[in-house]
Amino acid sequence: MKFQANVDNKRAYTVAFVLILISISIVLISLNTGSLKITPLKVVQTLFGYGDYKSSLVLVEYRMPRILITMLGGIGLGISGAILQGLSRNPLADPGILGLHAGASFGLILFVTYYHSFDGHAAILIPLFTFLGGFLTAFIIIILAYDRAKGLLPIRLILTGIAVSAGFSAATLFLSLRLDEETYTFASRWLVGNVWGRDWIHVLALFPWILILAPFAWSQFRTLNVLALGDDVAAGLGTSVQRQRLLMLATAVGLSCASVAMVGGIGFIGLVAPHLARRLVGPMYQHSLPVAGLIGMVILVIADTVGRSIFQPNAIPAGVIVAAIGAPYFLYLLAKTK
């Protein structure tokens, strides 16, 4: 048993190291893409403070904040999806399918409707509004999925989430039609997964959520491992099943809604990343959670880089690129799931 644990740990470290190397390579490529080409050597020189004024301005003020946003957002969506699949014990669950993105969209529309601003220091409030929207959605889903005799039933989470998502999507569409042209353009692009966070203030708005919630989620890996065994087994091992499930659900809501606040309504990352993580390092959450976050980061950075570089001058939202990859994979999983 100890030998197998050492093998699993070594494999997880190897996979994580490879993903980090891939991430660094993609980031360097992403820093070099755009209307102004900057050679990899000059990128490295600029990052170490030896670049010229133009390179420093483009990299530090424009490209680096956006790349950091996609990295943080990908980590949040990947970990959130892994948590939700564990809580629901359903491999097809993700924040979008459970309705959290619909609630986050509703929160964002409320924000832009009454604040009429999504730049500057007002951007710090956006993750809060999307979190409140996602939390409201999760609260309604919990109320509807709760059984007095058996508690919170995982199978009901999916079905209820789909229904609640439809209701919040309709409300979001109704409110978006009442916006002025500029705000509606922003909202519509956000809804299809356009990475709009491009300034350091947006990085500041998202970073604390990921910094606090991602390590906390990993610290609860024993709880997630036990919950994956089933409610009866978890209760027999002394776990407060309903309380821990609600706590982890709130963590997943925070990670997902804060992430989509800055990267847009991007789906499928929370579905694909946990699956790939389990295939690479196994089902134990001490391994799969961080790897799912790294995979989500890699997917989102690649999608955003491809969308804004290959299709110039008309950039394609990262959500469209992710959906083009994630939708076939979802159908593949659906066909394999019994």
Phi and psi in degrees as a GROMACS rama.xvg file:
@    title "Ramachandran Plot"
@    xaxis  label "Phi"
@    yaxis  label "Psi"
@TYPE xy
-65.241  -37.9354  LYS-2
-63.0704  -42.755  PHE-3
-64.3256  -38.8916  GLN-4
-63.2172  -39.9141  ALA-5
-65.1036  -38.4025  ASN-6
-64.5384  -44.0628  VAL-7
-63.0374  -41.5808  ASP-8
-62.9134  -44.0232  ASN-9
-62.8843  -42.1504  LYS-10
-64.2987  -42.3411  ARG-11
-64.1112  -42.1333  ALA-12
-63.1326  -40.2313  TYR-13
-64.3564  -46.6784  THR-14
-62.4914  -43.9793  VAL-15
-62.1487  -41.4835  ALA-16
-63.1484  -42.8799  PHE-17
-64.0841  -42.064  VAL-18
-64.8097  -36.9538  LEU-19
-65.2424  -41.7803  ILE-20
-62.5132  -41.9681  LEU-21
-62.3797  -41.7631  ILE-22
-62.0971  -43.6823  SER-23
-62.2288  -42.2854  ILE-24
-63.2739  -43.8813  SER-25
-65.8245  -39.398  ILE-26
-62.4487  -43.715  VAL-27
-62.5596  -40.3163  LEU-28
-65.7484  -42.4467  ILE-29
-64.2135  -37.7286  SER-30
-64.8641  -23.3956  LEU-31
-91.9945  -7.9677  ASN-32
-96.2077  151.047  THR-33
137.437  -176.505  GLY-34
-65.2998  -30.4809  SER-35
-106.38  112.299  LEU-36
-80.0978  132.922  LYS-37
-126.284  125.729  ILE-38
-64.4818  151.903  THR-39
-55.421  -37.6322  PRO-40
-63.5479  -42.8695  LEU-41
-69.2611  -31.8338  LYS-42
-60.8814  -47.5965  VAL-43
-64.1865  -42.8417  VAL-44
-61.0174  -41.4607  GLN-45
-67.0626  -39.7702  THR-46
-63.6536  -27.9266  LEU-47
-95.7483  9.39915  PHE-48
88.0826  16.1681  GLY-49
-114.843  18.3207  TYR-50
-89.5771  167.767  GLY-51
-79.3582  175.181  ASP-52
-63.2697  -44.1523  TYR-53
-63.9188  -45.7301  LYS-54
-63.705  -41.4239  SER-55
-63.7492  -40.9447  SER-56
-64.116  -46.5723  LEU-57
-67.3797  -45.5114  VAL-58
-72.8289  -49.6614  LEU-59
-76.6511  -39.4146  VAL-60
-92.1322  -21.7141  GLU-61
-119.078  -53.4122  TYR-62
-82.7859  -42.1456  ARG-63
-62.606  -44.1296  MET-64
-59.3094  -42.0042  PRO-65
-65.4176  -41.7106  ARG-66
-64.8026  -41.7065  ILE-67
-62.89  -37.4073  LEU-68
-61.5271  -45.5192  ILE-69
-66.5411  -35.7949  THR-70
-65.0893  -49.3244  MET-71
-64.1404  -43.3047  LEU-72
-63.2367  -41.2764  GLY-73
-63.4399  -40.8395  GLY-74
-61.6575  -46.7885  ILE-75
-61.6578  -43.7229  GLY-76
-69.3529  -38.6125  LEU-77
-64.6238  -46.3792  GLY-78
-68.5948  -39.9317  ILE-79
-60.6198  -44.0687  SER-80
-62.6654  -39.5696  GLY-81
-63.2558  -40.8613  ALA-82
-64.1204  -46.1242  ILE-83
-66.8905  -37.2053  LEU-84
-66.1791  -33.7839  GLN-85
-71.5133  -43.1253  GLY-86
-66.5682  -39.835  LEU-87
-86.2237  -11.4351  SER-88
50.8486  40.7754  ARG-89
-132.034  118.474  ASN-90
-70.6964  -8.29737  PRO-91
-99.58  5.77198  LEU-92
-83.0491  145.319  ALA-93
-159.308  168.948  ASP-94
-57.6877  -33.4977  PRO-95
-70.4289  -45.8144  GLY-96
-67.0942  -35.898  ILE-97
-74.4872  -7.66287  LEU-98
95.9544  0.543393  GLY-99
-66.843  -37.3219  LEU-100
-66.1975  -35.8326  HIS-101
-63.869  -41.2244  ALA-102
-66.5933  -39.5566  GLY-103
-63.1142  -39.7121  ALA-104
-62.0057  -41.4241  SER-105
-62.4052  -41.9715  PHE-106
-63.6715  -39.8984  GLY-107
-66.3474  -42.2118  LEU-108
-62.3203  -39.052  ILE-109
-61.1377  -40.7137  LEU-110
-62.6767  -52.3197  PHE-111
-71.1988  -23.1259  VAL-112
-70.1461  -40.416  THR-113
-103.287  -21.3041  TYR-114
-97.4229  -23.5026  TYR-115
52.8671  32.1367  HIS-116
-153.482  137.661  SER-117
-138.435  22.6356  PHE-118
-122.988  169.687  ASP-119
65.7957  -150.198  GLY-120
-69.7535  -19.8055  HIS-121
-63.9776  -21.9929  ALA-122
-64.315  -24.2959  ALA-123
-63.3384  -27.3226  ILE-124
-79.1845  -17.6181  LEU-125
-61.8265  -48.0803  ILE-126
-58.2099  -32.5613  PRO-127
-65.41  -44.3011  LEU-128
-67.2133  -41.7198  PHE-129
-66.7912  -35.5182  THR-130
-64.7748  -42.9591  PHE-131
-62.9305  -39.4454  LEU-132
-64.0385  -43.9513  GLY-133
-66.5904  -38.5202  GLY-134
-64.874  -40.5009  PHE-135
-62.3532  -42.2101  LEU-136
-61.1981  -47.895  THR-137
-61.5246  -39.0772  ALA-138
-62.0575  -45.5781  PHE-139
-63.9645  -41.9816  ILE-140
-62.3839  -42.6154  ILE-141
-62.9646  -43.0241  ILE-142
-60.1256  -44.0232  ILE-143
-77.2638  -28.3906  LEU-144
-91.2978  -4.28502  ALA-145
-81.7649  134.924  TYR-146
-113.535  128.472  ASP-147
-61.8082  -32.6842  ARG-148
-84.1294  -39.2306  ALA-149
-110.705  -2.20852  LYS-150
81.2956  -151.38  GLY-151
-80.5088  114.971  LEU-152
-92.1845  122.705  LEU-153
-58.0257  -38.879  PRO-154
-64.8806  -31.5375  ILE-155
-73.2645  -23.6632  ARG-156
-59.4457  -43.9591  LEU-157
-66.2072  -51.8961  ILE-158
-64.2925  -43.2407  LEU-159
-66.8182  -38.7056  THR-160
-60.5875  -39.9495  GLY-161
-63.3169  -43.1241  ILE-162
-67.5254  -45.3863  ALA-163
-65.2623  -37.2958  VAL-164
-59.3719  -40.9256  SER-165
-62.5464  -40.3939  ALA-166
-66.1769  -44.7805  GLY-167
-69.077  -33.101  PHE-168
-64.6086  -39.2727  SER-169
-65.1197  -42.5742  ALA-170
-64.14  -39.766  ALA-171
-63.6152  -42.8987  THR-172
-63.0424  -40.7725  LEU-173
-62.6061  -45.2501  PHE-174
-69.1622  -35.0817  LEU-175
-67.1794  -29.5568  SER-176
-71.2691  -13.3019  LEU-177
-95.9151  1.14755  ARG-178
-83.3258  159.473  LEU-179
-72.5383  170.827  ASP-180
-62.0751  -45.2933  GLU-181
-64.328  -46.9838  GLU-182
-67.6211  -36.7659  THR-183
-64.1562  -38.8983  TYR-184
-61.7371  -44.4645  THR-185
-60.8374  -47.1598  PHE-186
-64.5377  -41.1403  ALA-187
-66.3943  -39.504  SER-188
-69.6885  -35.4953  ARG-189
-62.5859  -41.4088  TRP-190
-65.3083  -27.8134  LEU-191
-92.5578  4.85029  VAL-192
93.7919  39.8482  GLY-193
-88.4204  125.162  ASN-194
-73.5181  104.728  VAL-195
-102.385  -18.8253  TRP-196
-70.9269  110.866  GLY-197
-132.1  4.55747  ARG-198
-120.371  164.032  ASP-199
-65.2953  -26.4342  TRP-200
-65.733  -31.6327  ILE-201
-72.5928  -36.7719  HIS-202
-61.6176  -43.9769  VAL-203
-62.1515  -34.2703  LEU-204
-70.8571  -33.6183  ALA-205
-92.4302  -34.4339  LEU-206
-55.963  -45.5768  PHE-207
-61.079  -35.5154  PRO-208
-62.6473  -46.542  TRP-209
-71.5502  -39.8129  ILE-210
-61.0811  -36.7197  LEU-211
-88.303  -48.8873  ILE-212
-77.7268  -34.4614  LEU-213
-65.5499  -49.3449  ALA-214
-62.4874  -35.3984  PRO-215
-63.7014  -42.4426  PHE-216
-59.5341  -43.254  ALA-217
-66.0433  -34.9179  TRP-218
-65.6281  -16.7585  SER-219
-100.191  21.2978  GLN-220
-62.6668  -32.4173  PHE-221
-64.3738  -40.2621  ARG-222
-62.5521  -44.1575  THR-223
-65.3041  -38.3579  LEU-224
-62.7645  -40.4138  ASN-225
-70.4864  -43.9027  VAL-226
-61.6518  -30.1831  LEU-227
-66.5701  -18.5821  ALA-228
-79.6734  -11.2265  LEU-229
113.213  154.59  GLY-230
-64.5201  -41.721  ASP-231
-64.9167  -44.6391  ASP-232
-65.2261  -43.5434  VAL-233
-61.5799  -42.4155  ALA-234
-65.6373  -37.4898  ALA-235
-65.8915  -26.4349  GLY-236
-87.8457  4.97633  LEU-237
92.2093  13.4548  GLY-238
-88.0515  134.699  THR-239
-78.5918  91.4012  SER-240
-59.2445  -54.1968  VAL-241
-66.155  -41.6679  GLN-242
-64.9024  -44.3942  ARG-243
-67.3505  -37.1111  GLN-244
-64.4174  -41.5062  ARG-245
-66.5283  -39.3837  LEU-246
-63.317  -46.0294  LEU-247
-70.1333  -32.1158  MET-248
-65.1259  -41.5447  LEU-249
-63.1378  -37.5062  ALA-250
-63.2888  -44.4775  THR-251
-64.301  -39.1126  ALA-252
-61.8393  -45.7062  VAL-253
-61.5  -45.6832  GLY-254
-64.046  -45.3949  LEU-255
-67.9495  -49.769  SER-256
-70.7585  -37.0111  CYS-257
-65.2925  -36.9956  ALA-258
-68.0405  -49.9928  SER-259
-67.994  -19.2832  VAL-260
-57.6772  -34.528  ALA-261
-105.894  -24.1851  MET-262
-106.252  -0.911093  VAL-263
89.501  175.6  GLY-264
-76.9727  66.968  GLY-265
-87.1525  124.849  ILE-266
-104.5  176.178  GLY-267
75.7113  -22.5193  PHE-268
-64.2862  -42.1333  ILE-269
-67.1126  -15.4728  GLY-270
-91.0365  -47.3691  LEU-271
-76.0053  -46.0173  VAL-272
-58.1675  -46.5761  ALA-273
-63.6054  -35.7028  PRO-274
-63.9764  -46.7369  HIS-275
-63.8748  -37.5405  LEU-276
-62.532  -44.3585  ALA-277
-65.7284  -34.3593  ARG-278
-67.3818  -32.8267  ARG-279
-84.5478  -40.0486  LEU-280
-126.115  2.22394  VAL-281
93.7619  177.471  GLY-282
-84.8931  -9.88328  PRO-283
-68.2505  130.208  MET-284
-72.0287  -22.5422  TYR-285
-64.5765  -21.7386  GLN-286
-100.301  -45.5432  HIS-287
-73.304  -30.4354  SER-288
-63.2059  -55.5564  LEU-289
-64.4412  -35.2119  PRO-290
-68.1286  -38.0832  VAL-291
-61.3092  -40.2437  ALA-292
-63.0864  -42.4098  GLY-293
-66.111  -40.3956  LEU-294
-65.2851  -42.6531  ILE-295
-59.3747  -39.7614  GLY-296
-63.0762  -46.0353  MET-297
-61.8495  -45.2236  VAL-298
-61.6697  -45.9369  ILE-299
-70.9277  -39.9519  LEU-300
-64.4692  -41.7052  VAL-301
-63.2543  -46.1107  ILE-302
-61.1009  -43.3245  ALA-303
-68.7694  -39.3113  ASP-304
-64.5125  -45.0288  THR-305
-63.9158  -44.8136  VAL-306
-63.6363  -34.2161  GLY-307
-98.7678  -4.21159  ARG-308
-114.279  -47.9791  SER-309
-70.0527  -35.09  ILE-310
-98.8569  24.5065  PHE-311
-61.2865  147.607  GLN-312
-84.6327  -3.33212  PRO-313
-96.6633  101.246  ASN-314
-70.7692  142.555  ALA-315
-100.487  129.888  ILE-316
-56.0994  143.429  PRO-317
-59.7726  -31.5518  ALA-318
-61.6654  -33.2827  GLY-319
-68.4228  -42.5108  VAL-320
-63.9578  -44.9612  ILE-321
-63.2496  -40.9097  VAL-322
-65.3353  -36.3039  ALA-323
-63.1034  -29.9071  ALA-324
-88.9464  -41.8057  ILE-325
-75.1247  -34.7454  GLY-326
-61.8888  -48.8263  ALA-327
-60.9455  -36.6305  PRO-328
-66.8851  -37.4469  TYR-329
-62.6351  -43.5662  PHE-330
-63.7592  -36.4742  LEU-331
-63.7368  -44.8749  TYR-332
-65.0547  -39.1835  LEU-333
-62.9005  -38.6119  LEU-334
-69.8449  -30.9382  ALA-335
-85.4385  -23.4241  LYS-336
-77.4019  130.244  THR-337
